[in-house]
Amino acid sequence: MIRTAAIAILLATSFMSHAAEEAKAKADPAKGKAIAETVCVACHGADGNSAAAANPHLAQQGADYIYKQLKDFKAADGKPAARVNAIMGGMAAPLSDEDMRNVAAWFASQTLKPAVAKDESKIALGQKIWRQGDFRKGIPACAGCHGPAGAGLPAQYPRLAGQFPEYTEAQLKAFRVEERANDPEKMMRMIAAKMSDVEIKAVAEYAAGLR
């Protein structure tokens, strides 16, 4: 009898915990739209389609990935931000967890107006690295994490298809010199360290043209 009651309590606790997690995970894109139109619009556009290559497109980016990046821009529990950027640090600081989830859901629901590859001479090399990597140099295929069409996978692997090639190139170079260090298990830092400027540019150009 006691064992049965204990099991019942455990099941009830598990159910309540799961329900709480589900409630926490739910986001309201409509509330996120209001944030996008007031906080994010100047750099990323109200619909997540940036006008400048220095600021990434956020439209159709994975909501989990956007949420993670916003969290990484914020200092927490006395620890510095995992991703250092003076502008984004200031923008993310006043956002609550709910705000971040809502604005992430808004941008994820928008339609991307994709960038295009600008240097056709780099496409063949970019395609080879994207699809096959370079075994000799220890560079894995980009498609393994970011998907064959660049759509990305869960929170850790962003959508790169249609992203500004200049932005993707800048981020790869930042990983290479460890100016950006919020990649799990140093994955991107280790990969980028093995890539030349030519290879980085080629991958960025190829990803911009993916659809």
URMO-V515784 format. One record per run of one state. SS is the DSSP state (A for helix, B for strand, O for the rest). FROM is the first residue (numbers start at 0). TO is the last residue. If there is no record, write none. Layout:
ss:SS from:FROM to:TO
ss:SS from:FROM to:TO
This chain:
ss:O from:0 to:0
ss:A from:1 to:24
ss:O from:25 to:27
ss:A from:28 to:43
ss:O from:44 to:61
ss:A from:62 to:71
ss:O from:72 to:74
ss:B from:75 to:75
ss:O from:76 to:77
ss:B from:78 to:78
ss:O from:79 to:84
ss:A from:85 to:92
ss:O from:93 to:95
ss:A from:96 to:107
ss:O from:108 to:118
ss:A from:119 to:131
ss:O from:132 to:132
ss:B from:133 to:133
ss:A from:134 to:136
ss:O from:137 to:137
ss:B from:138 to:138
ss:O from:139 to:141
ss:A from:142 to:145
ss:O from:146 to:151
ss:B from:152 to:152
ss:O from:153 to:155
ss:B from:156 to:156
ss:O from:157 to:163
ss:A from:164 to:175
ss:O from:176 to:182
ss:A from:183 to:191
ss:O from:192 to:195
ss:A from:196 to:208
ss:O from:209 to:210
